[in-house]
Amino acid sequence: MNRILLCVLWFFTTIFNHVLGQDYDSRLTLAPCEVVAGQNLNLTYNPVGGSLEEVKTVIGIVYTYDFYQWKISDVQLELKKDGCWKGSFNVPDNCGCIAFKFQDSYELSPRVIDNNDNKGFVYMVKDHDGKVMPGAYLGWGIFHKPSLEDGFGNYFAEGYEEISWEIMTTWLNREMDVYSCNGRYYFSVMKDMLKKQYGENSGVGINSLLNTLEQQPNLTEKEYIAIYDTYRSDLKNRTKADGMERVLLQKFPHGALARLRAANTLNTLSGDQFMVAQRQFRKDFPMSEWQKHSDPYGFVYRGVYKGLISAFWEAGDYKSIKDILPEMNMAMLSDAYRKTVEFTLRKTDVPATVYVDLSRAMIDQMVAKVNDGSYMERIKYSPKQAEKYARLFLNYYIGIHAHVAVKCGRYEEAVAVKNLLPVESRYDFYPSGNEAYVVSLEKLNRKQEAIDAMKNSARAGMMTPELFHKLRTYYDSLSKRKKKENFNIWLEELKAPEKVIEIKNKLREKMVNEPYEPFILESHNGGVVNSKDFGNAIVVLDFWALWCGPCIEALSGMQMAVDRFQGDEGVKFYFVLTQDEARAQAIDKLWEKKNLRDMEVLYDAYRPGRSKERDAVFRALKSGPVGIPFKVILKNGKIRYRSQGYGGSPSGLMDEISYVIEMLNEEK
């Protein structure tokens, strides 16, 4: 028996020493090699042998378990002559566990990551006397158990096998042996472990945890809320929950639970009562105070301000909206802009002069708050990743405001707001914003800048049909002097070759080679179209409906693709009305309104025995749960390409279709 006990002790001692020193082979070297809280840590990352060996840029993300709470930060790395990436990070004073991850960009879904082959670059932290810090053991366990609520679902790649509950319990027990006095700070972890392991039978254990927590001195509001939530949600003890609610509201009259109750009451009011109550809410629970000391109930602000914006917008009270903008964070401003200015511009006939000033005020606020971290979502995104996410929205909305400004004849403002963006990303969003930019430059007699803007819009694949026409007109004047003969070739030469290769590679991944059942469809022009007559032609089918907004928006891009292959007998386009009735007059009216031409409409067939379900060919050609708009490209009796949805760029859609046709033509 003693021999077995010694073996067990030897095993766990070996494991603890192993993880403390992180002594397995790793592409990451730390100096000093032993991580100490409060000290500066130098990192050397050697990508050789890992997934990032061939990439040009490497960025670092760091996770710290800072006194029983996970936090996320960025590490700035610099490439050295020896091929290694080096940087430094100051370990927080209360850090118990630290982990690093490396990837090729700050994208939210990076193409390549290195997490030490799913083992993790993770280290326990010691204090200056060599003793492990509070949270060292527990943080290590939580890190390797992503199914826990505080775990790392976005750190490990597919195929990672998390540690068992027995091993997780070992790490928890080790933490309790060394830092039992801190148990109150990891109450939620222990409760979550009980729930995950024992399900409905976890009540006894949770009750025991609660009794211990309730006996702790000087409970904080966060701990009172944890007790309240446990009684209410986990134990379903209404009496205890109500009692704890009364204590919370008495002790913290302007705290998190009081805020939640006030917000719920606000949602039941309307008219003058709502206006009075919202002013009192903002006075009693200023968002600025929550931002200084955040708590789990902060989500109520998003709902409250959403209601405020909607109420003021519907009432035409734009001044009140301007007044509350400084109180809102970037994420809230983004929501507000999308549901007010963007929706109104794209979906209504309300004159832009009505809301142009408010649009600019909202843009100014977003510019000021783009790096406020409101998109971090705890440890899902690092600060720089959250900023990148926020900038995606900001760049898009800046294009929308340029569109709004041009509609009001405010050309200098349209140019100024677009120039807020660096030139390398100025043209990547919202093609109508690019058109507004070019038009404004032309109106201001800045012709060369307008030409450069057109070319950059083409490079980004973000042109409207009008911009495409302007660029072609410019090309025609150019070709007379330089004797260029093919606009399409010239257009492709504007684009970065590596970007085109990247796009084609992504399209090639979606290409298939599947047979399909022949079909015959009625044509809007009269007669029928039989797929058996396609011969060797490449045939593009666009499935759409009159009720489908994105389908109709995408028709402009499809018109550009049709024009590009005009006269090419080897390419045919058909626009198949599906899941809709053949309303000939409505189709003709739409075609006239959007100035569509040479785009033959076919009517999808009814499914056998179902006279009201006109989607037989659509269903036969799709794969999986697919909606419309939906593109299928056929060749030699096979389905070669499928694509669902619309990305918002007419020229981007033209490029997508054109590149696939080009690759099919290149096949032997």
GUNUVO-347930 format. One record per residue (C-alpha): x, y, z; residue in one letter; residue number from 1. Coordinates in Angstrom, 2 decimals, padded with zeros to 5 digits. Layout:
N
X:Y:Z:a:NUM
...
# end
This chain:
668
000.00:000.00:000.00:m:1
002.82:002.41:000.89:n:2
004.54:001.57:-002.37:r:3
001.42:002.47:-004.36:i:4
001.05:005.74:-002.46:l:5
004.68:006.62:-003.17:l:6
004.13:005.96:-006.88:c:7
001.09:008.21:-006.93:v:8
002.96:010.97:-005.09:l:9
005.91:010.59:-007.47:w:10
003.55:010.84:-010.47:f:11
001.88:014.07:-009.35:f:12
005.17:015.60:-008.20:t:13
006.60:014.92:-011.65:t:14
003.54:016.44:-013.33:i:15
003.66:019.59:-011.16:f:16
007.38:020.10:-011.75:n:17
006.85:019.48:-015.44:h:18
004.20:022.15:-015.87:v:19
005.97:024.62:-013.60:l:20
009.07:024.53:-015.76:g:21
007.31:023.94:-019.08:q:22
010.30:021.78:-019.97:d:23
009.00:020.13:-023.15:y:24
010.27:021.24:-026.55:d:25
008.72:024.52:-027.54:s:26
009.10:027.16:-030.21:r:27
008.75:029.78:-027.48:l:28
011.65:030.73:-025.20:t:29
011.16:032.98:-022.18:l:30
013.73:035.03:-020.32:a:31
013.85:034.62:-017.43:p:32
012.74:031.01:-017.99:c:33
010.82:031.01:-014.72:e:34
007.83:033.37:-014.93:v:35
007.63:035.69:-011.92:v:36
004.70:037.96:-011.13:a:37
005.39:041.66:-011.59:g:38
008.51:041.13:-013.71:q:39
009.16:041.89:-017.34:n:40
009.19:038.80:-019.52:l:41
011.16:038.65:-022.78:n:42
009.77:036.38:-025.48:l:43
011.59:034.75:-028.38:t:44
009.35:032.89:-030.81:y:45
011.03:030.72:-033.44:n:46
008.43:029.73:-036.07:p:47
010.62:027.02:-037.64:v:48
008.84:023.70:-037.53:g:49
005.47:025.24:-036.76:g:50
002.43:026.37:-038.73:s:51
003.73:029.96:-038.97:l:52
007.08:029.10:-040.50:e:53
006.21:030.51:-043.94:e:54
004.11:033.56:-042.98:v:55
005.35:037.14:-043.26:k:56
003.78:038.54:-040.10:t:57
003.45:037.03:-036.63:v:58
001.47:038.59:-033.80:i:59
001.19:037.45:-030.20:g:60
-001.80:037.22:-027.88:i:61
-001.43:036.62:-024.14:v:62
-003.95:035.28:-021.61:y:63
-003.39:035.93:-017.90:t:64
-005.23:034.44:-014.92:y:65
-005.13:037.58:-012.79:d:66
-006.30:036.71:-009.26:f:67
-008.90:034.19:-010.50:y:68
-010.07:036.18:-013.49:q:69
-008.91:035.60:-017.06:w:70
-007.81:038.62:-019.06:k:71
-006.45:039.00:-022.57:i:72
-003.77:041.30:-023.99:s:73
-001.55:041.75:-027.04:d:74
002.19:041.27:-027.40:v:75
004.02:043.38:-029.96:q:76
006.60:041.25:-031.78:l:77
009.49:042.30:-034.00:e:78
011.29:040.11:-036.55:l:79
015.02:039.84:-035.92:k:80
017.84:038.91:-038.28:k:81
018.00:035.36:-036.92:d:82
014.44:034.76:-038.13:g:83
012.96:034.82:-034.63:c:84
010.20:037.12:-033.43:w:85
010.94:038.94:-030.20:k:86
008.89:041.00:-027.79:g:87
008.26:041.61:-024.11:s:88
005.37:041.51:-021.68:f:89
005.04:042.75:-018.12:n:90
003.51:039.96:-016.02:v:91
000.71:041.39:-013.81:p:92
001.39:041.50:-010.07:d:93
-001.48:039.12:-009.27:n:94
-001.02:036.74:-012.20:c:95
-001.16:033.02:-011.39:g:96
-001.07:031.50:-014.86:c:97
-000.09:032.82:-018.28:i:98
-000.50:031.50:-021.83:a:99
000.53:032.70:-025.28:f:100
-000.81:032.15:-028.76:k:101
000.72:033.23:-032.06:f:102
-001.05:033.83:-035.36:q:103
-000.60:035.44:-038.76:d:104
-002.86:038.47:-038.23:s:105
-005.25:040.24:-035.90:y:106
-008.17:038.85:-037.90:e:107
-010.98:037.50:-035.76:l:108
-010.63:034.17:-037.56:s:109
-006.93:034.06:-038.47:p:110
-005.81:031.81:-041.28:r:111
-002.96:030.23:-039.31:v:112
-002.30:029.94:-035.56:i:113
000.41:028.32:-033.46:d:114
-000.71:027.11:-030.03:n:115
002.19:024.68:-029.64:n:116
000.48:021.89:-031.57:d:117
-002.56:022.00:-029.26:n:118
-000.39:021.57:-026.15:k:119
-000.53:025.28:-025.37:g:120
002.22:027.76:-024.57:f:121
001.10:027.93:-020.93:v:122
003.07:028.55:-017.73:y:123
002.46:028.72:-014.01:m:124
003.64:031.91:-012.32:v:125
005.65:032.19:-009.09:k:126
006.21:035.03:-006.66:d:127
009.66:036.52:-005.88:h:128
010.24:033.84:-003.21:d:129
009.64:030.98:-005.62:g:130
006.17:030.06:-004.38:k:131
003.40:029.54:-006.92:v:132
001.00:032.47:-007.14:m:133
-002.68:032.29:-006.23:p:134
-004.55:030.80:-009.19:g:135
-001.52:028.95:-010.61:a:136
-002.92:025.44:-010.20:y:137
-006.54:026.34:-010.83:l:138
-005.67:028.48:-013.86:g:139
-003.68:025.61:-015.36:w:140
-006.64:023.27:-014.93:g:141
-009.23:025.68:-016.31:i:142
-007.05:026.45:-019.29:f:143
-006.96:022.76:-020.25:h:144
-010.70:022.26:-019.64:k:145
-012.43:024.49:-022.27:p:146
-015.87:023.06:-021.46:s:147
-015.82:025.03:-018.21:l:148
-017.52:028.42:-018.49:e:149
-014.20:030.19:-017.96:d:150
-012.41:027.93:-020.44:g:151
-010.64:028.60:-023.71:f:152
-012.84:027.43:-026.53:g:153
-011.10:029.78:-028.98:n:154
-007.54:028.84:-028.02:y:155
-007.33:025.18:-028.97:f:156
-007.79:023.83:-032.48:a:157
-010.09:021.06:-033.62:e:158
-009.05:017.70:-032.23:g:159
-007.94:018.97:-028.83:y:160
-008.72:016.49:-026.05:e:161
-009.33:018.34:-022.82:e:162
-008.29:016.94:-019.47:i:163
-010.71:014.69:-017.60:s:164
-012.84:015.80:-014.67:w:165
-010.66:013.70:-012.37:e:166
-007.54:015.60:-013.42:i:167
-009.39:018.92:-013.26:m:168
-010.46:018.05:-009.72:t:169
-006.83:017.30:-008.87:t:170
-005.80:020.80:-009.96:w:171
-008.68:022.32:-007.98:l:172
-007.71:020.35:-004.88:n:173
-004.11:021.43:-005.26:r:174
-005.24:025.08:-005.39:e:175
-007.40:024.56:-002.30:m:176
-004.52:022.91:-000.43:d:177
-002.30:025.93:-001.00:v:178
-004.86:028.77:-001.13:y:179
-007.99:027.57:000.66:s:180
-008.39:031.11:001.99:c:181
-009.19:032.26:-001.56:n:182
-012.03:029.82:-002.17:g:183
-014.61:032.60:-002.28:r:184
-012.91:033.97:-005.40:y:185
-013.35:030.79:-007.40:y:186
-016.82:029.88:-006.15:f:187
-018.25:030.07:-009.69:s:188
-015.62:027.61:-011.00:v:189
-016.40:025.08:-008.28:m:190
-020.13:025.45:-008.86:k:191
-019.72:025.01:-012.60:d:192
-017.65:021.86:-012.06:m:193
-020.37:020.37:-009.86:l:194
-023.06:021.17:-012.42:k:195
-021.06:019.74:-015.33:k:196
-020.16:016.53:-013.49:q:197
-023.33:015.74:-011.56:y:198
-026.13:017.59:-013.36:g:199
-029.40:017.37:-011.41:e:200
-027.60:015.65:-008.54:n:201
-025.31:018.63:-007.91:s:202
-027.71:020.39:-005.52:g:203
-026.18:019.07:-002.29:v:204
-022.69:020.12:-003.32:g:205
-023.85:023.54:-004.50:i:206
-025.70:024.09:-001.21:n:207
-022.52:023.28:000.68:s:208
-020.56:025.78:-001.42:l:209
-023.22:028.43:-000.82:l:210
-023.17:027.94:002.93:n:211
-019.41:028.44:002.95:t:212
-019.59:031.55:000.79:l:213
-022.39:033.12:002.83:e:214
-020.28:032.80:005.98:q:215
-017.44:034.86:004.50:q:216
-016.97:038.36:005.97:p:217
-017.50:041.56:004.00:n:218
-019.25:040.05:001.00:l:219
-018.97:042.16:-002.13:t:220
-021.84:043.01:-004.43:e:221
-020.46:040.52:-006.97:k:222
-020.57:037.75:-004.35:e:223
-024.09:038.66:-003.27:y:224
-025.15:038.46:-006.91:i:225
-023.47:035.06:-007.24:a:226
-025.44:033.82:-004.23:i:227
-028.67:035.31:-005.58:y:228
-028.17:033.78:-009.04:d:229
-027.35:030.39:-007.54:t:230
-030.55:030.29:-005.47:y:231
-032.64:031.58:-008.37:r:232
-031.21:029.69:-011.35:s:233
-029.40:026.63:-010.01:d:234
-031.33:025.63:-006.91:l:235
-034.71:027.08:-007.93:k:236
-035.20:028.28:-004.36:n:237
-037.54:031.21:-004.84:r:238
-037.76:032.07:-001.13:t:239
-033.99:032.30:-000.67:k:240
-033.58:034.17:-003.97:a:241
-036.23:036.75:-002.99:d:242
-034.56:037.25:000.37:g:243
-031.17:037.77:-001.23:m:244
-032.72:040.16:-003.76:e:245
-034.03:042.33:-000.92:r:246
-030.59:042.35:000.69:v:247
-028.95:043.33:-002.60:l:248
-031.36:046.17:-003.30:l:249
-030.98:047.47:000.26:q:250
-027.18:047.29:000.37:k:251
-026.61:048.45:-003.21:f:252
-029.49:050.74:-004.24:p:253
-027.57:051.81:-007.34:h:254
-025.92:048.48:-007.98:g:255
-026.15:045.90:-010.75:a:256
-029.41:044.23:-009.69:l:257
-031.12:047.57:-009.06:a:258
-030.02:048.62:-012.56:r:259
-031.47:045.45:-014.06:l:260
-034.79:045.99:-012.30:r:261
-034.95:049.62:-013.45:a:262
-034.15:048.62:-017.03:a:263
-036.90:045.97:-017.02:n:264
-039.38:048.56:-015.76:t:265
-038.25:051.00:-018.44:l:266
-039.07:048.44:-021.14:n:267
-042.72:048.38:-020.04:t:268
-043.24:052.15:-020.41:l:269
-044.02:054.36:-023.39:s:270
-044.70:057.99:-024.25:g:271
-044.07:060.63:-021.61:d:272
-043.68:058.02:-018.89:q:273
-040.82:056.42:-020.82:f:274
-039.10:059.77:-021.39:m:275
-039.24:060.67:-017.69:v:276
-038.08:057.21:-016.60:a:277
-035.17:057.05:-019.05:q:278
-033.81:060.36:-017.80:r:279
-033.97:059.07:-014.23:q:280
-032.34:055.79:-015.25:f:281
-029.41:057.57:-016.88:r:282
-029.03:059.73:-013.77:k:283
-029.18:056.82:-011.30:d:284
-027.09:054.39:-013.34:f:285
-024.65:056.35:-015.53:p:286
-022.92:054.09:-017.99:m:287
-019.61:055.83:-017.31:s:288
-019.64:054.42:-013.77:e:289
-020.31:050.89:-015.00:w:290
-017.40:051.17:-017.42:q:291
-015.09:051.93:-014.48:k:292
-016.34:048.90:-012.48:h:293
-017.99:046.48:-014.89:s:294
-020.28:043.65:-013.75:d:295
-022.17:040.83:-015.51:p:296
-025.38:042.90:-015.77:y:297
-023.87:045.56:-018.00:g:298
-025.73:044.07:-020.96:f:299
-028.82:046.06:-019.93:v:300
-027.26:049.27:-021.26:y:301
-027.32:047.97:-024.81:r:302
-031.05:047.33:-024.56:g:303
-031.82:050.61:-022.82:v:304
-029.96:052.77:-025.33:y:305
-031.37:050.77:-028.21:k:306
-034.84:051.66:-026.93:g:307
-033.86:055.30:-026.50:l:308
-032.48:055.60:-030.02:i:309
-035.58:053.96:-031.51:s:310
-037.95:056.20:-029.57:a:311
-036.11:059.41:-030.46:f:312
-035.67:058.39:-034.10:w:313
-039.35:057.57:-034.57:e:314
-040.25:060.90:-033.00:a:315
-037.81:062.76:-035.27:g:316
-036.03:064.03:-032.16:d:317
-032.50:063.97:-033.56:y:318
-031.24:066.47:-031.01:k:319
-031.93:064.05:-028.16:s:320
-030.05:061.34:-030.03:i:321
-027.06:063.65:-030.39:k:322
-027.23:064.40:-026.66:d:323
-026.87:060.75:-025.64:i:324
-024.21:059.76:-028.18:l:325
-021.30:060.65:-025.83:p:326
-022.66:058.16:-023.29:e:327
-022.57:055.22:-025.74:m:328
-019.67:052.91:-026.55:n:329
-018.55:051.84:-030.02:m:330
-020.61:048.66:-030.13:a:331
-023.78:050.56:-029.17:m:332
-023.07:053.35:-031.67:l:333
-022.59:050.77:-034.40:s:334
-025.96:049.17:-033.63:d:335
-027.62:052.57:-033.58:a:336
-026.15:053.68:-036.90:y:337
-027.15:050.46:-038.63:r:338
-030.76:050.66:-037.47:k:339
-031.22:054.37:-038.17:t:340
-029.05:055.98:-040.85:v:341
-028.10:052.87:-042.83:e:342
-031.59:051.40:-042.83:f:343
-033.16:054.73:-043.78:t:344
-030.70:055.32:-046.62:l:345
-031.00:051.84:-048.11:r:346
-034.65:051.01:-047.49:k:347
-036.65:054.26:-047.52:t:348
-037.18:057.43:-049.55:d:349
-036.59:059.81:-046.62:v:350
-034.42:062.72:-047.89:p:351
-030.84:062.48:-046.69:a:352
-030.94:066.15:-045.69:t:353
-033.15:065.11:-042.76:v:354
-030.49:063.01:-041.04:y:355
-027.14:063.99:-042.56:v:356
-026.03:066.05:-039.52:d:357
-026.91:063.23:-037.12:l:358
-025.07:060.78:-039.37:s:359
-021.92:062.89:-039.14:r:360
-022.25:063.22:-035.36:a:361
-022.49:059.45:-035.02:m:362
-019.47:058.93:-037.28:i:363
-017.43:061.39:-035.19:d:364
-018.32:059.50:-032.02:q:365
-017.34:056.15:-033.57:m:366
-014.02:057.57:-034.76:v:367
-013.29:058.69:-031.19:a:368
-014.30:055.35:-029.63:k:369
-013.14:052.79:-032.19:v:370
-010.53:051.40:-029.77:n:371
-012.65:051.44:-026.59:d:372
-012.63:047.63:-026.34:g:373
-016.40:047.26:-026.37:s:374
-016.13:044.33:-028.81:y:375
-013.71:042.32:-026.65:m:376
-016.41:040.06:-025.16:e:377
-014.25:039.16:-022.15:r:378
-011.44:036.97:-023.50:i:379
-012.83:036.19:-026.94:k:380
-010.86:038.97:-028.66:y:381
-007.69:040.78:-027.68:s:382
-007.72:044.60:-027.53:p:383
-006.21:044.89:-031.02:k:384
-008.57:042.25:-032.40:q:385
-011.52:044.11:-030.89:a:386
-010.29:047.34:-032.44:e:387
-009.92:045.64:-035.83:k:388
-013.50:044.35:-035.55:y:389
-014.71:047.83:-034.63:a:390
-012.83:049.36:-037.57:r:391
-014.59:047.00:-039.97:l:392
-017.88:048.61:-038.95:f:393
-016.42:052.11:-038.90:l:394
-014.94:051.80:-042.40:n:395
-018.27:050.58:-043.73:y:396
-020.26:053.34:-042.03:y:397
-017.83:056.00:-043.25:i:398
-018.70:054.88:-046.80:g:399
-022.38:055.17:-045.98:i:400
-021.93:058.69:-044.64:h:401
-020.07:059.69:-047.81:a:402
-023.10:058.43:-049.73:h:403
-025.43:060.44:-047.47:v:404
-023.28:063.59:-047.80:a:405
-023.23:063.41:-051.61:v:406
-027.01:063.16:-051.67:k:407
-027.00:066.49:-049.85:c:408
-024.41:068.08:-052.14:g:409
-021.82:068.14:-049.35:r:410
-018.92:067.04:-051.53:y:411
-016.09:068.37:-049.37:e:412
-017.54:066.55:-046.38:e:413
-017.79:063.29:-048.35:a:414
-014.13:063.56:-049.33:v:415
-013.03:064.56:-045.83:a:416
-014.80:061.67:-044.13:v:417
-013.46:059.09:-046.61:k:418
-009.98:060.52:-046.11:n:419
-010.23:059.62:-042.44:l:420
-009.40:056.09:-043.61:l:421
-005.86:055.07:-044.59:p:422
-005.57:054.65:-048.34:v:423
-004.85:050.92:-048.04:e:424
-008.34:050.27:-046.58:s:425
-010.26:053.28:-047.91:r:426
-011.92:051.35:-050.72:y:427
-012.57:047.97:-049.08:d:428
-016.16:048.60:-048.00:f:429
-019.47:049.77:-049.45:y:430
-019.08:050.39:-053.21:p:431
-021.65:053.21:-053.18:s:432
-019.36:055.05:-050.76:g:433
-016.53:054.70:-053.27:n:434
-018.79:056.09:-055.98:e:435
-019.70:059.02:-053.71:a:436
-015.99:059.66:-053.13:y:437
-015.21:059.69:-056.86:v:438
-018.21:061.89:-057.70:v:439
-017.22:064.34:-054.95:s:440
-013.64:064.56:-056.21:l:441
-014.95:065.22:-059.71:e:442
-017.30:067.92:-058.45:k:443
-014.38:069.56:-056.66:l:444
-012.37:069.43:-059.91:n:445
-009.79:067.06:-058.38:r:446
-009.71:064.91:-061.50:k:447
-006.51:062.97:-060.99:q:448
-007.56:062.03:-057.45:e:449
-010.89:060.86:-058.87:a:450
-009.09:058.67:-061.43:i:451
-006.86:057.22:-058.71:d:452
-009.95:056.54:-056.57:a:453
-011.62:054.70:-059.45:m:454
-008.55:052.54:-059.96:k:455
-008.30:051.80:-056.24:n:456
-011.98:050.84:-056.16:s:457
-011.29:048.42:-059.01:a:458
-008.28:046.99:-057.17:r:459
-010.43:046.39:-054.10:a:460
-013.23:044.80:-056.15:g:461
-015.62:047.41:-054.78:m:462
-017.18:049.20:-057.78:m:463
-020.77:050.08:-058.55:t:464
-021.98:049.80:-062.17:p:465
-021.66:053.59:-062.42:e:466
-018.03:053.47:-061.27:l:467
-017.38:050.64:-063.71:f:468
-018.81:052.79:-066.51:h:469
-016.69:055.79:-065.45:k:470
-013.56:053.66:-065.43:l:471
-014.35:052.27:-068.85:r:472
-014.89:055.80:-070.21:t:473
-011.51:056.77:-068.80:y:474
-009.95:053.67:-070.37:y:475
-011.44:054.49:-073.76:d:476
-009.81:057.92:-073.68:s:477
-006.56:056.34:-072.56:l:478
-006.55:053.60:-075.19:s:479
-006.75:056.13:-078.01:k:480
-003.35:057.44:-076.92:r:481
-001.70:054.22:-075.76:k:482
-003.45:051.83:-078.16:k:483
-004.65:049.44:-075.50:k:484
-007.20:047.08:-077.00:e:485
-008.82:045.09:-074.20:n:486
-010.48:046.78:-071.25:f:487
-010.83:043.54:-069.27:n:488
-007.09:042.84:-069.51:i:489
-006.29:046.41:-068.44:w:490
-008.74:046.10:-065.54:l:491
-007.05:042.93:-064.30:e:492
-003.64:044.56:-064.56:e:493
-004.77:047.13:-061.98:l:494
-005.14:044.41:-059.33:k:495
-002.34:042.98:-057.23:a:496
-001.46:039.55:-058.69:p:497
-001.15:037.96:-055.25:e:498
-004.63:039.19:-054.34:k:499
-006.12:037.71:-057.52:v:500
-004.35:034.41:-056.82:i:501
-005.73:034.40:-053.28:e:502
-009.29:035.00:-054.53:i:503
-008.99:032.31:-057.21:k:504
-007.65:029.80:-054.71:n:505
-010.65:030.39:-052.44:k:506
-013.01:030.01:-055.39:l:507
-011.23:026.86:-056.53:r:508
-011.86:025.31:-053.11:e:509
-015.61:025.69:-053.71:k:510
-015.59:024.13:-057.18:m:511
-017.19:020.69:-057.60:v:512
-017.78:018.17:-060.36:n:513
-021.22:016.66:-059.79:e:514
-023.79:015.41:-062.31:p:515
-027.31:016.84:-062.37:y:516
-030.65:015.76:-063.79:e:517
-031.53:017.53:-067.07:p:518
-034.33:020.09:-066.80:f:519
-036.67:022.13:-068.97:i:520
-037.81:025.56:-067.78:l:521
-040.29:028.06:-069.16:e:522
-038.76:031.35:-070.32:s:523
-040.13:034.78:-069.47:h:524
-039.45:035.66:-073.12:n:525
-041.61:032.79:-074.36:g:526
-040.75:029.20:-075.19:g:527
-038.60:026.95:-073.03:v:528
-034.93:026.36:-072.21:v:529
-033.73:022.74:-072.19:n:530
-030.50:021.98:-070.33:s:531
-029.73:019.26:-072.89:k:532
-029.17:022.07:-075.41:d:533
-026.36:023.66:-073.37:f:534
-023.72:021.62:-075.18:g:535
-020.18:022.64:-074.18:n:536
-021.23:026.12:-073.01:a:537
-020.55:027.36:-069.49:i:538
-023.98:028.17:-068.03:v:539
-024.52:030.51:-065.08:v:540
-027.84:030.12:-063.23:l:541
-028.86:032.83:-060.77:d:542
-031.74:031.69:-058.52:f:543
-033.66:034.70:-057.21:w:544
-037.14:035.92:-056.18:a:545
-039.06:039.19:-056.31:l:546
-039.47:039.14:-052.53:w:547
-035.71:038.67:-051.89:c:548
-033.93:041.99:-051.23:g:549
-030.34:040.65:-051.49:p:550
-031.28:038.87:-054.73:c:551
-032.41:042.13:-056.29:i:552
-029.35:044.02:-054.98:e:553
-027.09:041.40:-056.57:a:554
-028.64:041.84:-060.04:l:555
-026.45:044.90:-060.69:s:556
-023.33:042.80:-060.26:g:557
-024.76:040.06:-062.44:m:558
-025.48:042.67:-065.13:q:559
-021.81:043.60:-065.04:m:560
-020.87:039.93:-065.48:a:561
-023.33:039.58:-068.38:v:562
-021.84:042.66:-070.04:d:563
-018.32:041.31:-069.55:r:564
-019.15:038.13:-071.52:f:565
-021.38:039.82:-074.08:q:566
-020.78:038.14:-077.45:g:567
-019.05:035.08:-075.95:d:568
-021.04:032.15:-077.36:e:569
-019.39:029.82:-074.88:g:570
-021.03:031.49:-071.87:v:571
-024.76:031.74:-071.11:k:572
-026.62:033.41:-068.24:f:573
-030.13:032.60:-067.00:y:574
-031.99:034.16:-064.05:f:575
-034.27:031.55:-062.52:v:576
-037.22:032.92:-060.53:l:577
-037.68:030.41:-057.70:t:578
-039.95:030.10:-054.65:q:579
-042.11:032.77:-056.26:d:580
-044.92:033.15:-058.77:e:581
-044.25:034.19:-062.37:a:582
-045.49:037.77:-062.14:r:583
-044.49:038.96:-065.59:a:584
-045.42:042.62:-065.09:q:585
-043.52:042.86:-061.82:a:586
-040.44:041.36:-063.46:i:587
-040.64:043.77:-066.41:d:588
-041.04:046.70:-064.03:k:589
-038.01:045.64:-061.99:l:590
-035.89:045.15:-065.11:w:591
-036.88:048.63:-066.34:e:592
-036.22:050.25:-062.95:k:593
-032.73:048.75:-062.63:k:594
-031.95:049.14:-066.35:n:595
-031.24:045.43:-066.76:l:596
-030.71:044.03:-070.24:r:597
-029.75:040.78:-071.97:d:598
-030.69:038.90:-068.77:m:599
-033.18:036.15:-069.64:e:600
-035.53:035.11:-066.84:v:601
-036.66:031.50:-066.46:l:602
-039.41:030.21:-064.19:y:603
-038.48:027.38:-061.84:d:604
-040.58:024.23:-062.19:a:605
-043.16:023.08:-059.67:y:606
-042.24:020.09:-057.57:r:607
-044.17:016.97:-058.63:p:608
-047.53:016.89:-056.89:g:609
-047.03:020.33:-055.29:r:610
-048.63:023.01:-057.41:s:611
-047.66:025.86:-055.03:k:612
-043.99:025.01:-054.51:e:613
-042.07:026.34:-057.49:r:614
-038.50:025.37:-056.63:d:615
-037.86:021.97:-058.23:a:616
-034.64:022.83:-060.10:v:617
-033.33:024.96:-057.23:f:618
-033.74:021.99:-054.88:r:619
-032.17:019.61:-057.37:a:620
-029.02:021.73:-057.81:l:621
-028.44:022.98:-054.27:k:622
-026.43:021.13:-051.65:s:623
-027.51:021.21:-048.03:g:624
-029.57:023.99:-046.41:p:625
-029.08:026.74:-049.01:v:626
-031.07:029.94:-049.44:g:627
-031.21:032.58:-052.14:i:628
-029.60:034.38:-053.86:p:629
-027.92:031.24:-055.11:f:630
-025.58:030.86:-058.08:k:631
-024.79:027.61:-059.89:v:632
-022.35:027.27:-062.79:i:633
-022.74:024.27:-065.09:l:634
-020.43:022.79:-067.71:k:635
-020.66:019.60:-069.78:n:636
-023.59:018.23:-067.82:g:637
-021.92:018.78:-064.42:k:638
-022.33:021.21:-061.56:i:639
-018.96:022.94:-061.28:r:640
-019.60:025.77:-058.79:y:641
-022.12:026.86:-056.17:r:642
-022.34:030.13:-054.27:s:643
-024.90:031.44:-051.79:q:644
-025.66:034.99:-050.66:g:645
-024.41:038.39:-051.74:y:646
-021.36:040.18:-050.33:g:647
-022.58:043.68:-051.23:g:648
-020.16:044.53:-054.05:s:649
-021.44:044.47:-057.66:p:650
-017.93:044.35:-059.11:s:651
-016.90:041.78:-056.51:g:652
-019.72:039.53:-057.73:l:653
-018.69:040.17:-061.33:m:654
-015.13:039.15:-060.46:d:655
-016.31:036.00:-058.68:e:656
-018.34:034.81:-061.67:i:657
-015.63:035.89:-064.15:s:658
-012.81:034.10:-062.34:y:659
-014.77:030.85:-062.12:v:660
-015.59:031.04:-065.85:i:661
-011.94:031.81:-066.59:e:662
-010.76:028.78:-064.58:m:663
-013.31:026.53:-066.30:l:664
-012.16:027.78:-069.69:n:665
-008.57:026.96:-068.77:e:666
-009.42:023.31:-068.12:e:667
-008.33:020.84:-070.76:k:668
# end
